[in-house]
Structure formats: structure tokens, C-alpha cells
Amino acid sequence: MPPKKTPRHKPDILLPTSYNNLKFTQIRTQHHEKEPSVIILTLYRPGNHNAFTDTMRAEIETAYGMFDADERVKCIVVTGDGRIFCAGADLDEGFGEGVNGADAERVQDHRDGLLTENRFRGGRVALAIHHCRKPSIAALQGSAVGIGITMTLPMNIRIAYASAKIGFVFSRRGLIMEACSSFFLPRLIGHSRAMQAVTTGSTYLASHKVWDGLFAEVCDKAEDVLPRALEVAEDVVKNTSSVSTYLMKELMYRDAGSPEGQHLLDSRVIYELFGSPDNTEGVKSFMEKRPANFTGTMDKTNVTGYPWWMPIDTLGRPKVAPTGRAKI
């Protein structure tokens, strides 16, 4: 019998005093000037079309661990440097040597590149984004293929340049769709369109009908994408509760499997939110005809039935270190 695996737990993290000065090498983070609680994360590999590497994976994971734990962060906007959002996996790094050889990991132990070098770990990025309790908005100012598009699927909203080329090109590389995209894609665009996208492995413009439902908006000009995404983020931050948004996302992705089951589930969750800090503020601000000031977090909101599913701990959720913030 193989040894029992213990859950992975990430070490406590230090939060930066500012996201403008972090020493990342393949991503950039900065506060939105008009609304500092919005963080702009830019895929940043000039000259390489922001192609995905394991370094980029590690940096995005680290950043999202901070975003999740940091009460100052209310929304994340993800975009790319230059004219390409992300050209997919950097093929110069290779896909590894498969599962053959004395040092190869067992197939059943492999998790989207976990444990071995020179394999792409898109699934870890997708799950880091999906597990984050703050909403994310993808601002695809240019083309995205492979992991370049699959990493955006767990995000709450996607806004794209209408002429950007979007492709799930895996069948043309002898691979399968990764980064949990077989879960997200059919739920976002429907089974029929998802099958067309992955069967052809073709690239289609963001405005093509095959992507109906994937992009909330498409912009005629690439330079309009990020400003529009930031405009949406500002509205989200100023007018919505991140606790409500997160729980509604979880209700949709982790449903009870039937209308009756979902009725019992959402009835329980909404009952526990009655009188919560954000519910109280939402009603009060509406009655007083003033902007709401939502301050609730999942850690400070009592929802006894959460999580209502059996959690599978693949990444662990880091906590803020006792010392709080690092002076970076």
C-alpha cells in the first residue's frame, strides 16, 4: 500500500506595503492609480510574446496568494505586455521527457507538471486564480493560445480585443487541454462550441461566434481593452461585496446537482448572510442613497455551511504571517 499523502500547506506569507515594488521578473504588479484596491497584474516577457514559463507560473501563484490574503485588494485585472496577451507555453523550455525512464514520476502522481522540471504547470495557475476570494478580470489586449487562454477561464470576467486570435491548439500539438479548462470551457461557452474549439485546434478571432459567452465584451481597438477592464473593476470595487461575489461564484461552480438541492443550499447561505456586515451596509447605503462601503471578508463572515463540498487540497491556502506586512 502506498504511503498516505499529507495535505500540502503553503507557508505563511508577508504582504507588501505596496504592489508597485515587488521584485518579480516575468510579471508586473501595480496599484490602479484611480482605485488602489484594484491591482493590475501584467504578464511581462518583452520579446517573447509573454510566453508562459515555470517562473511565470511561480510568480503568478505567489501574487495570487497575496491577493487572496490581503484585505486591501478588492479586484485584480490581468493583462499582457505589448501586442500579445500570451503566446502559450514557451516551447524553448520543452515539455519534459514524458513518463518513461527510471527517474520519471508515476502517471497517477503527475499534476500538470507538479514534482518535475521542464513541464508546464498551468493547472496550478488556474487553481490559484479560481481559489482566490477576490474577483479577477482578464484584459486580453492581444492574442492568446494554449495556457494563454486557459488561465483566464477561472476569472470572473474576460474583455478582449475583437481581432485577437484565440486558440485551444492542443490537438495540433499532440496534447490535451490543460489547466482545468475541460471543466471551465464547456460551462462558459457550451459543450458544442467547446468541442468545435478543441477538435479543430484552430485559432478564431475573439469576435467569432464560437466564443459566444466567453468574452463579456470585445473592443474594436486593442488600446481600449485595459481601460475598459479597469472601468469595470472600479465599478465592482465601489459597488459590490467581494464576499457576495465569491460565494455566488462558488454556488455556480460547486452546485448541489439539482434545482431542489440548490434551493436548499442557497437558502442556507443567504440565511446566514442576513445581518452580516456587508448585508447590513448594503441595505443601509441603499436606504440612505449613498455609495456602499463594503468591508467584509470571507475570514470575517460567518457561513457555517461553507465549504458545502468536500475540499480537495491541491495548493493550500496561505495565511498572513504574524508579522503582517513586509517593508518592500
C-alpha positions in Angstrom: 0.0 0.0 0.0 1.5 3.4 -1.0 2.2 5.8 1.9 -0.6 8.2 2.7 -0.1 11.7 1.4 -0.4 14.6 3.8 -2.1 17.8 2.6 0.1 20.4 1.2 0.2 23.7 3.2 1.8 26.8 1.9 4.0 28.7 4.4 2.6 31.9 5.8 3.2 35.0 3.6 4.3 38.5 4.2 2.1 41.1 2.5 3.9 44.0 0.7 3.4 47.6 1.7 2.8 48.3 -2.0 2.3 46.1 -5.0 4.2 48.6 -7.1 7.7 47.5 -5.9 7.6 43.7 -5.9 10.7 42.1 -7.5 9.0 39.8 -10.0 10.9 39.0 -13.2 8.2 37.8 -15.6 5.1 39.6 -14.3 4.5 43.1 -13.1 2.0 44.2 -10.4 0.8 47.7 -9.6 -2.0 49.6 -8.0 -4.5 51.2 -10.2 -4.0 54.9 -9.7 -7.7 55.8 -9.6 -8.6 52.9 -7.3 -5.6 51.4 -5.4 -7.6 48.4 -4.2 -7.5 47.2 -7.9 -4.3 45.5 -8.7 -3.1 45.3 -12.3 -1.1 42.1 -13.0 0.8 42.3 -16.3 2.3 39.2 -18.0 5.8 40.6 -18.8 8.2 38.9 -21.1 9.1 41.5 -23.7 10.4 39.9 -26.9 8.8 36.6 -26.0 5.1 37.4 -26.5 4.6 36.8 -22.8 5.1 33.0 -23.3 4.3 31.0 -20.2 7.2 29.5 -18.2 7.5 27.9 -14.8 9.0 31.1 -13.5 5.9 32.9 -14.6 3.8 30.2 -13.0 5.5 30.6 -9.7 5.2 34.4 -9.7 1.5 34.4 -10.6 0.9 31.8 -7.8 2.8 33.9 -5.3 1.0 37.1 -6.3 -2.4 35.4 -6.1 -1.6 34.0 -2.7 -1.0 37.6 -1.6 -4.2 38.9 -3.3 -6.3 36.3 -1.6 -5.0 37.1 1.9 -4.7 40.8 1.6 -7.8 42.7 2.8 -6.6 45.8 0.8 -7.0 44.0 -2.5 -10.6 44.1 -3.9 -10.1 43.2 -7.6 -7.4 42.0 -9.9 -7.1 42.9 -13.6 -4.8 40.7 -15.6 -3.3 41.9 -18.9 -0.2 41.3 -21.1 2.7 43.5 -22.1 2.9 44.6 -25.7 0.6 43.4 -28.5 0.2 39.7 -27.5 -1.6 38.7 -24.3 0.2 35.3 -24.0 1.5 33.1 -26.8 1.1 29.9 -24.8 3.8 27.8 -23.3 7.3 28.7 -24.1 8.3 25.8 -26.3 12.0 26.6 -25.9 11.7 25.2 -22.3 10.3 21.9 -23.7 7.6 19.6 -22.4 9.8 17.2 -20.5 10.6 13.6 -21.4 7.2 12.1 -20.8 6.7 9.2 -18.3 9.4 6.9 -19.5 12.7 6.4 -17.7 13.9 5.4 -14.3 13.5 8.8 -12.8 10.0 9.5 -14.2 7.2 10.2 -11.8 4.2 7.8 -11.8 1.4 8.8 -14.1 -1.1 8.8 -11.3 1.2 11.2 -9.3 1.6 13.8 -12.1 -0.4 17.0 -11.7 0.1 19.3 -14.6 3.8 19.4 -14.1 4.0 19.2 -10.3 7.1 17.5 -9.0 9.2 17.5 -12.2 11.2 20.1 -14.1 10.6 21.3 -17.6 6.8 20.7 -17.5 4.3 23.5 -17.7 2.1 24.0 -14.6 -0.9 25.8 -16.0 -3.2 24.0 -13.7 -1.6 25.5 -10.6 -2.2 29.0 -12.0 -5.8 28.2 -12.9 -6.5 26.9 -9.4 -4.7 29.8 -7.7 -7.0 32.2 -9.6 -10.1 30.1 -9.0 -9.4 29.8 -5.3 -8.8 33.5 -4.9 -11.6 35.1 -3.0 -11.3 38.3 -4.9 -12.7 38.7 -8.4 -10.4 38.8 -11.4 -10.9 40.4 -14.8 -8.9 39.4 -17.9 -8.0 42.2 -20.2 -6.8 40.4 -23.4 -5.3 43.2 -25.4 -3.9 40.7 -27.9 -3.9 37.1 -29.0 -3.9 34.2 -26.5 -3.5 30.5 -27.2 -3.0 27.4 -25.1 -2.3 28.3 -21.5 -2.6 31.9 -22.6 -6.3 31.5 -22.8 -6.9 28.6 -20.4 -5.5 30.6 -17.5 -8.3 33.2 -18.0 -11.2 30.7 -17.8 -11.4 30.8 -13.9 -11.5 34.6 -14.0 -14.9 36.3 -13.3 -14.9 38.5 -16.5 -13.0 38.5 -19.8 -12.7 41.5 -22.0 -10.8 41.1 -25.3 -9.6 42.9 -28.4 -12.1 41.9 -31.1 -9.3 40.9 -33.6 -7.2 39.0 -31.1 -6.6 35.4 -32.1 -7.8 32.9 -29.5 -7.0 29.2 -29.8 -7.2 25.9 -27.9 -4.5 24.4 -30.1 -3.7 21.2 -28.1 -4.9 18.7 -30.7 -2.3 20.3 -33.1 0.5 19.6 -30.6 -0.5 16.1 -29.7 -1.7 17.1 -26.3 -4.9 17.6 -24.4 -6.5 20.7 -23.0 -4.9 21.5 -19.6 -5.2 23.9 -16.6 -8.7 22.6 -15.7 -10.0 24.0 -19.0 -12.1 20.9 -19.7 -14.1 21.9 -16.6 -14.4 25.6 -17.3 -14.7 25.9 -21.1 -17.9 23.9 -21.7 -19.6 25.7 -18.8 -18.7 29.1 -20.3 -19.5 28.6 -23.9 -21.5 25.3 -24.1 -20.4 21.8 -25.0 -21.0 22.2 -28.7 -18.8 25.3 -29.1 -16.1 23.8 -26.8 -16.0 20.7 -28.9 -15.5 22.7 -32.1 -12.7 24.7 -30.5 -10.8 21.7 -29.2 -11.5 19.4 -32.2 -10.2 21.8 -34.8 -7.5 23.2 -32.6 -7.8 26.3 -34.8 -7.4 30.0 -33.8 -10.5 32.1 -34.1 -10.9 35.9 -33.6 -12.2 36.9 -30.2 -15.3 38.2 -32.0 -16.1 34.8 -33.7 -19.3 33.2 -32.7 -17.5 30.1 -31.4 -16.5 32.2 -28.4 -20.0 33.4 -27.7 -20.3 33.6 -23.9 -16.5 33.6 -23.3 -15.9 37.3 -23.5 -18.2 39.7 -21.7 -17.1 42.4 -24.1 -14.9 42.8 -27.2 -13.3 46.1 -28.1 -12.6 47.3 -31.6 -9.2 48.8 -30.6 -6.6 46.9 -28.6 -5.7 50.0 -26.6 -9.3 50.3 -25.3 -9.2 46.9 -23.6 -7.3 47.6 -20.4 -9.1 51.0 -19.7 -12.4 49.2 -20.2 -11.4 46.4 -17.8 -10.3 48.9 -15.2 -13.5 50.8 -15.6 -15.4 47.6 -14.8 -13.1 46.9 -11.9 -13.7 50.3 -10.4 -17.4 49.7 -10.6 -17.1 46.3 -8.9 -14.9 47.6 -6.1 -17.1 50.7 -5.4 -20.5 49.0 -5.5 -20.3 45.2 -4.7 -19.4 42.9 -1.8 -16.4 40.6 -2.6 -18.0 38.1 -0.1 -21.2 38.0 -2.1 -19.3 37.7 -5.4 -17.1 34.9 -4.2 -20.0 32.9 -2.7 -22.1 33.3 -5.9 -19.2 32.0 -8.0 -18.8 29.0 -5.7 -22.6 28.3 -5.8 -22.4 28.2 -9.6 -19.3 26.1 -9.9 -20.0 23.8 -6.9 -23.7 23.3 -7.3 -25.8 20.7 -5.5 -26.7 18.9 -8.7 -30.5 19.6 -8.8 -32.9 22.6 -8.5 -34.1 21.2 -5.2 -30.6 20.7 -3.9 -29.6 24.1 -5.0 -32.7 25.7 -3.4 -31.7 24.1 0.0 -28.1 25.2 -0.4 -28.7 28.9 -1.5 -31.4 29.2 1.1 -29.0 28.2 3.9 -26.2 30.5 2.6 -28.5 33.6 2.2 -30.0 33.0 5.6 -26.5 33.2 7.2 -25.7 36.3 5.3 -28.8 38.2 6.6 -27.4 40.7 9.1 -23.8 40.2 8.1 -21.6 43.3 7.9 -21.8 43.6 4.1 -25.6 42.9 4.1 -26.2 45.5 6.8 -24.0 48.0 4.9 -25.7 47.2 1.5 -29.2 47.8 2.8 -28.2 50.9 4.9 -26.4 52.5 2.0 -29.3 51.9 -0.3 -31.8 53.4 2.1 -29.5 56.4 2.7 -28.9 56.8 -1.1 -25.2 56.8 -0.7 -22.3 54.6 -2.1 -21.7 51.4 -0.1 -18.6 50.8 1.9 -18.2 47.1 1.9 -15.5 45.8 4.3 -16.5 42.2 4.8 -14.1 39.3 4.1 -14.7 35.6 4.0 -12.5 35.2 7.1 -14.7 37.6 9.0 -18.1 36.4 7.7 -19.8 33.5 9.4 -21.1 31.0 6.9 -21.2 27.7 8.8 -22.1 25.7 5.8 -19.0 26.8 3.9 -17.5 24.9 2.3 -20.5 22.8 1.4 -18.4 20.5 -0.8 -15.6 18.1 0.1 -12.5 20.2 -0.5 -9.6 18.7 -2.4 -6.4 20.5 -1.2 -4.1 20.7 -4.1 -2.5 24.1 -3.4 -3.2 25.0 0.2 -4.4 28.5 1.2 -1.5 30.6 2.7 -2.2 32.8 5.7 -0.7 36.1 6.5 2.4 35.7 8.7 2.0 37.0 12.3 4.4 39.9 11.4 1.9 41.1 8.8 3.5 43.2 6.1 6.9 43.2 4.7 8.6 46.6 4.0 9.3 46.1 0.3 
